[in-house]
Amino acid sequence: MKQILIIGAGRSSSSLITYILDQAEKLGWYVIVADSNLDLATEKIGNHPNGRPVWLDVTKNNDRKDLISRVDVVVSLLPAHLHLEVAHDCIKLKKHLITASYVSHELYRLGDEARDRELIFMGEMGLDPGIDHMSAMKTIDRIKREGGKIKSFKSYTGGLIAPESDDNPWSYKFTWNPRNVVLAGQGTAQYLENGKLKFIPYNRLFKESVPVNIPGVGEYEAYANRDSLLYSDIYGLEGIPNILRATIRAKGFCRAWDALIRIGLTDGSFPILDSGNITFHELMDAYTSPQIQGGSVKDRIAQMLGEDTDSDIMKKLEWLGLFRKKRINLPNATPALILENLLMSKWEMKKKDKDMILMYHVFEYEQDGQDKRLTATLVMKGEDAKNTAMAKLVGLPMGIFTKLVMQGKIQSKGVNIPVMPEVYDPVLKELAEYGVEFVEEETLI
């Protein structure tokens, strides 16, 4: 019996595991779900006859290799930095590997070895990256086939809270890894605008967010992703004067997040000694500028940020509880970990909350002497806090692709991302059966 190993049973795994188990029952496969939290893996498997939960500490080499040796395909939902060890095991043990994470330079270096062993290593096979690649490439290839020349490509994606579940001033709740949200944007964003390179370092990134009006949905804002330039060649858009990939947030979010950055609360580089015994009020007091004297801690933080004490940004910070005399209770924690822990309690989804995924592509191109704009919009809401749109749109592409690999329908060997027709055509076709469809609108410019 063919076997599939899914490593990780966390926040984004539900739809993937459900889909793979359903396929396993139909096609006679067996599924192992491994996690360091056995209860979590057991819950995701349920009583399914074609699945088994197992405990796994992924850092224990022998246990990890033993599990991988038994299966045909490995699906890794681990944090990105842990994929490499799994990938080396898959090379040695001749197993296919699928992940939703960005493909690192180190992983790309395994491409020749994977090809030599006729292995399929597919990364960036989730939502963003994943569905964004596939949907963009399908449209880009179509425009080119019809004689169009693409001049601009902009892609925006956001995992948000649905309007009906939006009950906090940040208009945001966690639907994926909180750590990644806290550290998002660190580095320098790079993109092309009118043929010129544009760089936005982290200290300016959220301050320089741009408005995005999504047809039929409303007004949002977006900050540039770090990786836009990498995709001009991958998408076959060499020489294009405009390319941007960006992350969508609710209006007002980015300037408030910029305030957290300017204070220093997203810094994960050093531990705060005795952090477990100080209060949030004392932490914020420690961050106030020594050049600002008098007034409350809140007054001094506001002055440091150039804000009125009753501004929208200060109200967001106060709502988080940053000025409360409540003990932090995290020993020797970095500022970023303190912030993450605080946000997990403030941005937690309630049981009946619904999340919402927005994806919005804008293509501008010349065809038959006319300048055209094509927009493609995807909107999907989750069912509740457990069955989220995020889990669905991260998990389903991985699940569908895993099925294709198990059935021998994928020929592209080596380390790849999903930008080829043999991948995006069947995956997008099946996703449409689950309601994952883009609404397109074309206009003359």
KAHUMO-V342182 format. One record per backbone hydrogen bond with DSSP energy under -1.0 kcal/mol. NH is the residue of the N-H (numbers start at 0). CO is the residue of the C=O. E is the energy in kcal/mol with one decimal. If there is no record, write none. Layout:
NH CO E
NH CO E
This chain:
3 29 -2.5
4 72 -2.7
5 31 -3.2
6 74 -2.8
7 33 -3.2
12 9 -1.8
16 12 -2.8
17 13 -2.5
18 14 -2.5
19 15 -2.8
20 16 -2.5
21 17 -2.2
22 18 -2.4
23 19 -2.6
24 20 -2.1
25 21 -1.7
26 22 -2.7
27 23 -1.3
28 23 -1.8
29 1 -2.1
30 49 -2.8
31 3 -2.9
32 51 -2.2
33 5 -2.8
34 53 -1.9
40 36 -1.9
41 37 -2.7
42 38 -2.4
43 39 -2.0
44 40 -1.9
45 41 -2.4
47 44 -1.5
50 47 -1.4
51 30 -2.1
53 32 -2.4
55 34 -1.7
59 56 -2.4
60 58 -1.0
63 59 -2.4
64 60 -2.8
65 61 -2.3
66 62 -1.9
67 63 -2.4
68 64 -2.3
69 66 -1.2
70 67 -1.3
71 2 -2.8
72 2 -1.2
73 95 -2.7
74 4 -3.4
75 97 -2.6
76 6 -2.9
81 78 -2.3
82 79 -1.4
85 81 -1.1
86 82 -2.8
87 83 -2.5
88 84 -1.9
89 85 -2.4
90 86 -2.2
91 87 -2.3
92 88 -2.8
94 89 -2.3
95 71 -1.5
96 119 -2.4
97 73 -2.3
98 121 -2.5
107 103 -2.3
108 104 -1.5
109 106 -1.6
110 107 -2.1
113 109 -2.6
114 110 -2.5
115 111 -2.8
116 112 -1.5
117 114 -1.9
118 113 -3.3
120 413 -2.6
121 96 -2.6
122 415 -2.7
123 100 -2.1
124 98 -1.6
125 128 -2.1
130 125 -1.3
131 126 -2.0
133 129 -2.4
134 130 -2.8
135 131 -2.0
136 132 -2.9
137 133 -2.1
138 134 -1.6
139 135 -2.9
140 136 -2.8
141 137 -1.6
142 138 -2.7
143 139 -2.2
144 140 -2.3
145 141 -1.8
146 143 -1.8
147 142 -2.9
148 365 -2.5
150 363 -3.0
151 363 -1.8
152 241 -1.9
153 361 -2.2
154 243 -2.6
155 359 -2.5
156 245 -1.9
157 357 -2.5
159 355 -3.3
161 353 -2.5
164 161 -2.1
165 162 -1.2
166 164 -1.1
170 167 -1.7
173 346 -2.5
180 176 -1.3
181 177 -2.2
182 178 -2.0
185 182 -1.6
188 199 -2.6
190 197 -1.9
191 242 -1.9
192 195 -2.5
194 240 -2.8
195 192 -1.7
197 190 -2.5
199 188 -2.5
201 186 -1.2
203 200 -2.1
204 200 -1.3
207 203 -1.7
209 221 -2.7
211 219 -2.6
213 217 -2.8
216 213 -2.5
217 213 -2.3
219 211 -3.0
220 248 -2.6
221 209 -2.3
222 246 -1.9
224 244 -3.2
229 226 -1.1
230 227 -1.5
231 228 -1.2
234 230 -2.4
235 232 -1.5
236 231 -3.7
239 236 -2.1
242 191 -1.4
243 152 -2.0
245 154 -2.7
246 222 -2.7
247 156 -2.4
248 220 -3.2
252 249 -2.0
255 251 -1.2
256 252 -2.6
257 253 -2.5
258 254 -1.3
259 255 -1.4
260 256 -2.0
261 257 -2.7
262 258 -2.2
263 259 -1.7
264 259 -2.1
266 263 -1.2
271 332 -2.5
274 271 -1.7
276 273 -1.7
279 325 -1.9
280 323 -1.7
282 278 -2.3
283 279 -2.7
284 280 -2.0
285 281 -2.1
286 282 -1.1
291 288 -1.8
299 295 -2.3
300 296 -2.6
301 297 -2.5
302 298 -2.3
303 299 -2.4
304 300 -2.1
306 301 -3.2
310 307 -1.9
314 310 -2.1
315 311 -1.8
316 312 -2.1
317 313 -2.5
318 314 -2.3
319 315 -1.4
320 317 -1.4
321 316 -1.4
323 320 -1.3
325 323 -1.2
327 277 -2.9
335 266 -2.1
337 333 -2.3
338 334 -2.7
339 335 -2.7
340 336 -2.5
341 337 -2.1
342 338 -2.9
343 339 -2.1
345 341 -1.5
346 342 -3.7
352 349 -1.6
355 159 -2.8
356 379 -3.2
357 157 -2.4
358 377 -2.2
359 155 -3.0
360 375 -2.6
361 153 -2.9
362 373 -3.1
363 151 -2.5
364 371 -2.3
365 148 -2.5
366 369 -2.8
369 366 -1.7
371 364 -3.3
372 442 -3.1
373 362 -3.0
374 440 -2.7
375 360 -2.1
376 438 -2.2
377 358 -3.0
379 356 -2.0
381 354 -2.1
382 386 -2.9
383 386 -1.0
384 350 -2.2
387 385 -1.3
391 387 -1.9
392 388 -2.9
393 389 -1.7
394 390 -2.6
395 391 -2.6
398 394 -2.7
399 395 -3.1
400 396 -2.3
401 397 -2.4
402 398 -2.1
403 399 -2.0
404 400 -2.3
405 401 -2.6
406 402 -1.9
407 404 -1.6
408 403 -2.8
413 118 -3.1
415 120 -2.6
418 416 -2.2
422 419 -2.0
423 419 -2.5
424 420 -2.1
426 422 -1.9
427 423 -2.3
428 424 -1.9
429 425 -2.1
430 426 -2.5
431 427 -1.8
433 430 -1.6
434 431 -1.6
435 430 -2.1
436 434 -1.4
438 376 -2.9
440 374 -2.2
442 372 -2.7
444 370 -2.8
